[in-house]
Amino acid sequence: YNEDLPDDEPVGTYGLLVFEDLTASDRQTVYAVMNFLLTGKIGNYVLPKRWKMISTGNREEDGILTPIPKVVKTRMLVLTVNYSVEDFSKYILKKYKNSKNAMLVASYAKMRNNVLVDVTPRVLESIIKLPFKRELIEGQLGDYTDDFLNYVKSSKKLNEIKTAILNNNFKDIVVDNEYQFLTALMLRTIINKAYKEKNKALLTNIYNF
């Protein structure tokens, strides 16, 4: 067995032995680990008494290589960790402060809830540090690539419209479709209202929009 496995020296040592992403392993590995988890033994090795074992892995619906047998699940405490779009958005916006890419990814996830299931949060987070170019993100986003790139393009266009309105440069506003026109009209109305009422909080939110 691997010499990195915990031993009982000094006496009384305790801890957690973690098998990460077990369902991404092949069948032989999964069954060997399952037997170890159930018996605390593998070959001539015996896990020290004060040590505990846990394993992690994706749900079957999220895509796995080897499922955990039902007979094994009934002998274990199985915890399913769920995540929400709000939790994901708060996490990446806090981790990547002032990152425009993080803001775009967070807002896209809110618009397309299923992307967190189909692509998974970890993969979606991985594109934040990349330039949003097809050749760099298609491997991660798959079928969502075109939709995401169109969203990024549209968001940048709307930001240009907002900047032009805030600077009263209406001649610089060029809209590509009805949605952008209505958005520009709405922003102009809200901005005029904010200036008229001297609503600094609303203006700040618009600048950060």
C-alpha positions as CSV (number, residue, x, y, z in Angstrom):
1,Y,0.0,0.0,0.0
2,N,1.0,3.6,-0.4
3,E,3.4,4.7,2.4
4,D,1.5,8.0,2.6
5,L,-1.5,6.4,4.3
6,P,-1.8,7.4,7.9
7,D,-0.3,5.4,10.7
8,D,-0.8,5.4,14.4
9,E,2.5,7.1,15.3
10,P,2.5,9.0,17.5
11,V,-0.2,7.1,19.4
12,G,-3.5,8.9,19.4
13,T,-3.0,10.6,16.0
14,Y,-6.4,11.3,14.3
15,G,-7.7,12.8,11.1
16,L,-9.7,12.4,7.9
17,L,-8.5,10.4,4.9
18,V,-10.3,11.9,1.8
19,F,-10.8,10.1,-1.5
20,E,-11.5,13.0,-3.8
21,D,-13.7,12.8,-7.0
22,L,-14.0,9.0,-6.6
23,T,-16.7,8.6,-9.2
24,A,-14.2,9.9,-11.8
25,S,-12.1,6.8,-11.2
26,D,-12.3,3.4,-13.0
27,R,-14.4,0.5,-11.8
28,Q,-11.5,-1.4,-10.2
29,T,-10.3,1.7,-8.2
30,V,-13.8,2.5,-7.0
31,Y,-14.5,-1.0,-5.8
32,A,-11.1,-1.2,-4.0
33,V,-11.8,2.1,-2.2
34,M,-15.4,1.0,-1.4
35,N,-14.1,-2.1,0.3
36,F,-11.5,0.0,2.2
37,L,-14.2,2.4,3.3
38,L,-16.4,-0.4,4.5
39,T,-13.8,-2.5,6.3
40,G,-11.0,-0.1,7.1
41,K,-8.6,-2.6,5.6
42,I,-6.7,-2.8,2.3
43,G,-4.2,-5.6,1.8
44,N,-2.1,-5.8,5.0
45,Y,-2.9,-2.2,5.9
46,V,-5.4,-1.3,8.7
47,L,-6.6,2.3,9.2
48,P,-5.8,3.6,12.7
49,K,-8.8,3.6,15.0
50,R,-9.1,7.4,15.4
51,W,-9.0,8.0,11.7
52,K,-12.1,8.4,9.5
53,M,-12.6,8.2,5.8
54,I,-14.8,10.2,3.4
55,S,-15.1,10.3,-0.4
56,T,-16.4,12.9,-2.7
57,G,-17.8,12.7,-6.3
58,N,-20.3,14.1,-8.7
59,R,-23.9,13.1,-8.8
60,E,-24.8,10.6,-11.5
61,E,-26.9,13.3,-13.3
62,D,-23.8,15.5,-13.5
63,G,-21.8,13.0,-15.3
64,I,-19.5,10.3,-13.8
65,L,-17.3,7.5,-14.9
66,T,-18.2,4.8,-12.3
67,P,-21.4,4.9,-10.2
68,I,-21.3,3.9,-6.5
69,P,-23.2,0.6,-6.1
70,K,-26.5,0.9,-4.2
71,V,-25.6,-1.9,-1.8
72,V,-22.6,0.3,-0.7
73,K,-24.6,3.5,-0.4
74,T,-27.0,1.8,2.1
75,R,-24.0,1.2,4.4
76,M,-22.8,4.8,4.4
77,L,-24.0,8.3,5.2
78,V,-24.5,9.9,1.8
79,L,-24.7,13.7,1.7
80,T,-25.8,15.6,-1.4
81,V,-24.4,19.2,-1.5
82,N,-26.7,21.4,-3.6
83,Y,-25.8,24.8,-4.9
84,S,-27.7,27.8,-6.1
85,V,-27.1,30.5,-8.7
86,E,-27.1,33.1,-5.9
87,D,-24.5,31.3,-3.9
88,F,-22.3,30.8,-7.0
89,S,-22.6,34.5,-8.0
90,K,-21.8,35.7,-4.5
91,Y,-18.8,33.4,-4.4
92,I,-17.1,34.4,-7.6
93,L,-17.9,38.1,-7.2
94,K,-16.2,38.0,-3.8
95,K,-13.3,35.9,-5.0
96,Y,-12.7,37.9,-8.2
97,K,-13.3,41.4,-7.0
98,N,-13.6,44.1,-9.7
99,S,-13.3,41.5,-12.4
100,K,-15.5,42.3,-15.4
101,N,-15.3,38.6,-16.5
102,A,-16.6,37.5,-13.1
103,M,-19.5,39.9,-13.4
104,L,-20.4,38.6,-16.8
105,V,-20.2,35.0,-15.7
106,A,-22.3,35.7,-12.6
107,S,-25.0,37.5,-14.6
108,Y,-25.0,34.9,-17.3
109,A,-25.5,32.1,-14.7
110,K,-28.5,34.0,-13.3
111,M,-29.9,34.2,-16.8
112,R,-29.2,30.6,-17.7
113,N,-29.8,28.6,-14.5
114,N,-29.2,25.3,-16.2
115,V,-25.6,26.2,-17.1
116,L,-24.6,25.4,-13.5
117,V,-26.0,21.8,-13.9
118,D,-24.8,21.2,-17.5
119,V,-21.4,22.8,-17.2
120,T,-20.9,22.7,-13.3
121,P,-19.8,25.7,-11.2
122,R,-16.1,24.6,-11.2
123,V,-15.9,24.6,-15.0
124,L,-17.8,27.8,-15.3
125,E,-15.5,29.5,-12.8
126,S,-12.5,28.3,-14.8
127,I,-13.2,30.6,-17.8
128,I,-13.1,33.8,-15.7
129,K,-9.3,34.1,-16.1
130,L,-9.5,33.5,-19.8
131,P,-10.1,35.9,-22.7
132,F,-13.6,35.2,-23.9
133,K,-12.6,33.7,-27.2
134,R,-14.2,30.7,-28.8
135,E,-11.0,28.7,-29.1
136,L,-10.3,29.2,-25.4
137,I,-13.7,28.5,-23.9
138,E,-15.5,26.1,-26.2
139,G,-13.9,23.1,-24.5
140,Q,-15.4,24.2,-21.2
141,L,-18.8,25.6,-22.3
142,G,-19.6,23.2,-25.1
143,D,-23.1,23.9,-26.5
144,Y,-23.3,27.1,-24.4
145,T,-20.4,28.7,-26.2
146,D,-22.4,30.6,-28.9
147,D,-25.0,31.7,-26.4
148,F,-22.4,32.9,-23.9
149,L,-20.4,34.8,-26.5
150,N,-23.5,36.5,-27.8
151,Y,-24.4,37.5,-24.2
152,V,-20.9,39.0,-23.7
153,K,-21.2,40.9,-27.0
154,S,-24.7,42.2,-26.0
155,S,-23.6,43.2,-22.5
156,K,-20.6,45.2,-23.9
157,K,-22.9,46.9,-26.3
158,L,-25.4,47.8,-23.6
159,N,-22.5,49.2,-21.5
160,E,-21.5,51.4,-24.4
161,I,-25.1,52.7,-24.6
162,K,-25.2,53.4,-20.9
163,T,-21.8,55.3,-21.0
164,A,-23.1,57.4,-24.0
165,I,-26.3,58.3,-22.1
166,L,-24.5,59.2,-18.9
167,N,-22.2,61.5,-20.9
168,N,-25.1,62.9,-23.0
169,N,-23.4,61.7,-26.2
170,F,-26.6,60.5,-27.8
171,K,-25.1,60.8,-31.3
172,D,-22.7,58.0,-30.3
173,I,-25.6,55.6,-29.6
174,V,-26.0,52.9,-32.3
175,V,-28.4,50.1,-31.5
176,D,-28.4,46.8,-33.3
177,N,-31.9,45.6,-32.4
178,E,-35.2,46.4,-30.7
179,Y,-34.0,45.1,-27.4
180,Q,-31.1,47.5,-27.3
181,F,-33.3,50.4,-28.3
182,L,-35.8,49.7,-25.5
183,T,-32.9,49.3,-23.0
184,A,-31.4,52.6,-24.1
185,L,-34.8,54.3,-23.7
186,M,-35.3,52.8,-20.3
187,L,-31.8,53.8,-19.1
188,R,-32.2,57.3,-20.3
189,T,-35.5,57.6,-18.5
190,I,-34.1,56.2,-15.2
191,I,-30.9,58.4,-15.5
192,N,-33.0,61.6,-16.1
193,K,-35.1,60.7,-13.1
194,A,-32.1,60.1,-10.9
195,Y,-30.5,63.4,-11.8
196,K,-33.8,65.3,-11.4
197,E,-34.3,63.8,-7.9
198,K,-30.6,64.0,-7.1
199,N,-30.7,60.3,-6.2
200,K,-27.0,59.5,-5.7
201,A,-27.7,55.9,-4.7
202,L,-29.5,55.2,-7.9
203,L,-26.8,56.9,-10.0
204,T,-24.2,54.8,-8.3
205,N,-26.1,51.6,-9.1
206,I,-26.4,52.7,-12.7
207,Y,-22.7,53.4,-13.0
208,N,-22.0,49.9,-11.6
209,F,-24.7,48.2,-13.7
